[in-house]
Amino acid sequence: MTQVVAHRGASGVRPENTLPAFSEAIRQGANIIELDVHLSKDQQLIVMHDEDVDRTTEGKGLIREHTLAELKRLNAGSWFSDQYSSTKIPTLQEVVNLLLIRNFRGALCIEVKTDKYEYPGIEERLAKFMQSQEWTFSYWYCSFNINSLDRLYELDPGAQLDLILGTSEAKVQQAIDRGYIEGIHPKLEWAEKNAGKLATFPLAVRPWTVNTMVGVRSCLNLGVTGIITNFPEMCFDGINAFRQEKSK
């Protein structure tokens, strides 16, 4: 079965990387929930995509320059809709609490955002937290930064690790050369360009970010492992329609 990966939660219909987006992803039945993690000034694991707070809050500046208390004063939902004016930036702890409360049984894909800033010690803090208890869900790590994946392999060798990339063949080869990397998350364009070799490709392939029915159909024709999307429900609709056509 093709995995449906909720990119930053159900971020097409809720403010990305917030509890409403993750809750909606669960409601829509996403197999995997993807999120992004940074470190705050006081070394807290913060869930947000950008390195700064400018785009998705009324605040300014880098996450690493703000304490958790300062980040919690910001509004993380009004940029998307006034309906989410009380939405706050979540910590990773708050997200996993939600997954536990909702009895989420899928997988949590944690993107380590070290491609612009290294955040010294983020891998240690993240691995220690994720290994601190048993979860109702499985989890894995992904990153654009191969060095972060190297460190996480040493810290949490039982965890799945995936390399994110655009269309770089050099990065694809880096992933293949490391026996511990399970899959790649490339742009859809890379998967389409390499359609002829996907059937024998040695790693799982989960293209991003697929937000149209045309893109979903392309992924299904390619036979990829998973589809990373802002619209899980739309993706499931596309998968169901594709199966019905194939069964006729």
WOCOR-V767088 format. One record per pair of residues at least 6 apart in sequence whose C-alpha atoms are under 8 Angstrom apart, sorted by the first residue. I is the first residue (numbers start at 1). GAP is how many residues later the second one is. If there is no record, write none. Layout:
i->I gap->GAP
i->I gap->GAP
//
This chain:
i->1 gap->224
i->2 gap->218
i->2 gap->222
i->2 gap->223
i->2 gap->224
i->2 gap->225
i->3 gap->28
i->3 gap->29
i->3 gap->222
i->3 gap->223
i->3 gap->224
i->4 gap->26
i->4 gap->27
i->4 gap->28
i->4 gap->222
i->4 gap->223
i->4 gap->224
i->4 gap->225
i->4 gap->228
i->4 gap->231
i->4 gap->232
i->5 gap->25
i->5 gap->26
i->5 gap->27
i->5 gap->28
i->5 gap->29
i->5 gap->221
i->5 gap->222
i->5 gap->223
i->5 gap->224
i->5 gap->227
i->6 gap->19
i->6 gap->24
i->6 gap->25
i->6 gap->26
i->6 gap->27
i->6 gap->28
i->6 gap->222
i->6 gap->223
i->6 gap->224
i->6 gap->225
i->6 gap->226
i->7 gap->26
i->7 gap->27
i->7 gap->28
i->7 gap->202
i->7 gap->221
i->7 gap->222
i->7 gap->223
i->8 gap->8
i->8 gap->9
i->8 gap->10
i->8 gap->13
i->8 gap->14
i->8 gap->25
i->8 gap->26
i->8 gap->27
i->8 gap->28
i->8 gap->41
i->8 gap->222
i->9 gap->7
i->9 gap->8
i->9 gap->9
i->9 gap->12
i->9 gap->13
i->9 gap->14
i->9 gap->15
i->9 gap->16
i->9 gap->24
i->9 gap->25
i->9 gap->26
i->9 gap->221
i->10 gap->6
i->10 gap->11
i->10 gap->12
i->10 gap->14
i->10 gap->15
i->10 gap->220
i->10 gap->221
i->10 gap->222
i->11 gap->6
i->11 gap->10
i->11 gap->219
i->11 gap->220
i->12 gap->218
i->12 gap->219
i->13 gap->8
i->13 gap->217
i->13 gap->218
i->14 gap->6
i->14 gap->7
i->14 gap->10
i->14 gap->66
i->15 gap->6
i->15 gap->61
i->15 gap->62
i->15 gap->64
i->15 gap->65
i->15 gap->66
i->15 gap->69
i->16 gap->32
i->17 gap->18
i->17 gap->19
i->17 gap->30
i->17 gap->31
i->17 gap->32
i->17 gap->72
i->17 gap->73
i->18 gap->29
i->18 gap->58
i->18 gap->69
i->18 gap->70
i->18 gap->71
i->18 gap->72
i->19 gap->68
i->19 gap->71
i->19 gap->76
i->19 gap->79
i->20 gap->67
i->22 gap->11
i->22 gap->73
i->23 gap->75
i->23 gap->76
i->25 gap->8
i->25 gap->207
i->26 gap->76
i->26 gap->78
i->28 gap->204
i->28 gap->205
i->29 gap->203
i->29 gap->204
i->30 gap->76
i->30 gap->202
i->30 gap->203
i->31 gap->75
i->31 gap->76
i->32 gap->74
i->32 gap->75
i->32 gap->76
i->32 gap->77
i->33 gap->73
i->33 gap->74
i->33 gap->75
i->33 gap->76
i->34 gap->74
i->34 gap->75
i->34 gap->76
i->34 gap->77
i->35 gap->12
i->35 gap->13
i->35 gap->14
i->35 gap->73
i->35 gap->74
i->35 gap->75
i->35 gap->76
i->36 gap->11
i->36 gap->12
i->36 gap->13
i->36 gap->74
i->36 gap->75
i->36 gap->76
i->36 gap->77
i->37 gap->8
i->37 gap->9
i->37 gap->10
i->37 gap->11
i->37 gap->12
i->37 gap->55
i->37 gap->73
i->37 gap->74
i->37 gap->75
i->37 gap->76
i->38 gap->7
i->38 gap->8
i->38 gap->9
i->38 gap->10
i->38 gap->13
i->38 gap->25
i->38 gap->26
i->38 gap->74
i->38 gap->75
i->38 gap->76
i->38 gap->81
i->38 gap->84
i->39 gap->6
i->39 gap->7
i->39 gap->24
i->39 gap->25
i->39 gap->80
i->39 gap->83
i->40 gap->6
i->40 gap->23
i->40 gap->24
i->40 gap->25
i->40 gap->26
i->40 gap->27
i->40 gap->28
i->41 gap->22
i->41 gap->23
i->41 gap->24
i->41 gap->25
i->41 gap->26
i->41 gap->27
i->42 gap->24
i->42 gap->25
i->42 gap->26
i->44 gap->24
i->44 gap->47
i->45 gap->46
i->45 gap->47
i->45 gap->48
i->45 gap->77
i->45 gap->80
i->45 gap->81
i->46 gap->43
i->46 gap->44
i->46 gap->45
i->46 gap->46
i->47 gap->42
i->47 gap->43
i->47 gap->44
i->47 gap->45
i->48 gap->41
i->48 gap->42
i->49 gap->64
i->51 gap->11
i->51 gap->12
i->51 gap->13
i->51 gap->62
i->51 gap->65
i->52 gap->8
i->52 gap->9
i->52 gap->10
i->52 gap->11
i->53 gap->6
i->53 gap->7
i->53 gap->8
i->53 gap->9
i->53 gap->10
i->54 gap->6
i->54 gap->7
i->55 gap->24
i->56 gap->20
i->56 gap->21
i->56 gap->23
i->56 gap->24
i->57 gap->17
i->57 gap->18
i->57 gap->19
i->57 gap->20
i->57 gap->21
i->57 gap->22
i->58 gap->16
i->58 gap->17
i->58 gap->18
i->59 gap->15
i->63 gap->8
i->71 gap->18
i->72 gap->16
i->72 gap->17
i->73 gap->15
i->74 gap->14
i->74 gap->15
i->75 gap->10
i->75 gap->11
i->75 gap->12
i->75 gap->13
i->75 gap->14
i->76 gap->8
i->76 gap->9
i->76 gap->10
i->76 gap->11
i->76 gap->12
i->76 gap->13
i->77 gap->6
i->77 gap->7
i->77 gap->8
i->77 gap->9
i->77 gap->10
i->77 gap->11
i->78 gap->6
i->78 gap->7
i->78 gap->8
i->78 gap->9
i->99 gap->38
i->100 gap->35
i->100 gap->36
i->103 gap->33
i->104 gap->32
i->104 gap->33
i->105 gap->31
i->105 gap->32
i->105 gap->33
i->106 gap->31
i->106 gap->32
i->107 gap->30
i->107 gap->31
i->107 gap->32
i->107 gap->33
i->108 gap->29
i->108 gap->30
i->108 gap->31
i->108 gap->32
i->109 gap->30
i->109 gap->31
i->109 gap->32
i->109 gap->33
i->110 gap->29
i->110 gap->30
i->110 gap->31
i->110 gap->32
i->111 gap->30
i->111 gap->31
i->111 gap->32
i->112 gap->11
i->112 gap->29
i->112 gap->30
i->112 gap->31
i->112 gap->36
i->113 gap->30
i->113 gap->31
i->113 gap->32
i->114 gap->29
i->114 gap->30
i->114 gap->31
i->114 gap->34
i->115 gap->28
i->115 gap->29
i->115 gap->30
i->123 gap->25
i->123 gap->28
i->123 gap->29
i->123 gap->32
i->124 gap->28
i->124 gap->31
i->127 gap->25
i->127 gap->28
i->127 gap->29
i->131 gap->25
i->139 gap->20
i->139 gap->21
i->140 gap->19
i->140 gap->20
i->140 gap->21
i->140 gap->22
i->141 gap->8
i->141 gap->18
i->141 gap->19
i->141 gap->20
i->141 gap->21
i->142 gap->7
i->142 gap->19
i->142 gap->20
i->142 gap->21
i->142 gap->22
i->143 gap->6
i->143 gap->19
i->143 gap->20
i->143 gap->21
i->144 gap->19
i->144 gap->20
i->144 gap->21
i->145 gap->18
i->145 gap->19
i->146 gap->17
i->149 gap->12
i->149 gap->13
i->149 gap->14
i->153 gap->6
i->153 gap->8
i->153 gap->27
i->160 gap->20
i->160 gap->21
i->160 gap->22
i->161 gap->19
i->161 gap->20
i->161 gap->21
i->161 gap->22
i->162 gap->13
i->162 gap->19
i->162 gap->20
i->162 gap->21
i->162 gap->22
i->162 gap->23
i->163 gap->12
i->163 gap->18
i->163 gap->20
i->163 gap->21
i->163 gap->22
i->164 gap->20
i->164 gap->21
i->164 gap->22
i->165 gap->6
i->165 gap->7
i->165 gap->19
i->165 gap->20
i->165 gap->21
i->165 gap->22
i->166 gap->20
i->166 gap->21
i->166 gap->24
i->167 gap->19
i->167 gap->20
i->167 gap->22
i->167 gap->23
i->172 gap->12
i->175 gap->6
i->175 gap->8
i->175 gap->9
i->176 gap->26
i->176 gap->27
i->181 gap->22
i->182 gap->21
i->182 gap->22
i->183 gap->20
i->183 gap->21
i->183 gap->22
i->183 gap->23
i->184 gap->19
i->184 gap->20
i->184 gap->21
i->184 gap->22
i->185 gap->20
i->185 gap->21
i->185 gap->22
i->185 gap->23
i->186 gap->19
i->186 gap->20
i->186 gap->21
i->186 gap->22
i->187 gap->20
i->187 gap->21
i->187 gap->22
i->188 gap->19
i->188 gap->20
i->188 gap->21
i->188 gap->22
i->188 gap->27
i->188 gap->31
i->191 gap->7
i->191 gap->14
i->191 gap->16
i->191 gap->31
i->192 gap->26
i->192 gap->30
i->195 gap->27
i->198 gap->24
i->198 gap->25
i->198 gap->26
i->199 gap->24
i->204 gap->20
i->204 gap->21
i->205 gap->19
i->205 gap->20
i->205 gap->21
i->206 gap->18
i->206 gap->19
i->206 gap->20
i->206 gap->21
i->206 gap->22
i->207 gap->12
i->207 gap->17
i->207 gap->19
i->207 gap->20
i->207 gap->21
i->208 gap->19
i->208 gap->20
i->208 gap->21
i->209 gap->18
i->209 gap->19
i->209 gap->20
i->209 gap->21
i->210 gap->6
i->210 gap->17
i->210 gap->18
i->210 gap->19
i->210 gap->20
i->211 gap->18
i->211 gap->19
i->211 gap->20
i->211 gap->24
i->212 gap->22
i->213 gap->21
i->213 gap->22
i->213 gap->25
i->216 gap->11
i->216 gap->19
i->216 gap->22
i->216 gap->23
i->217 gap->21
i->217 gap->22
i->217 gap->25
i->219 gap->8
i->220 gap->19
i->220 gap->22
i->227 gap->8
i->229 gap->6
//
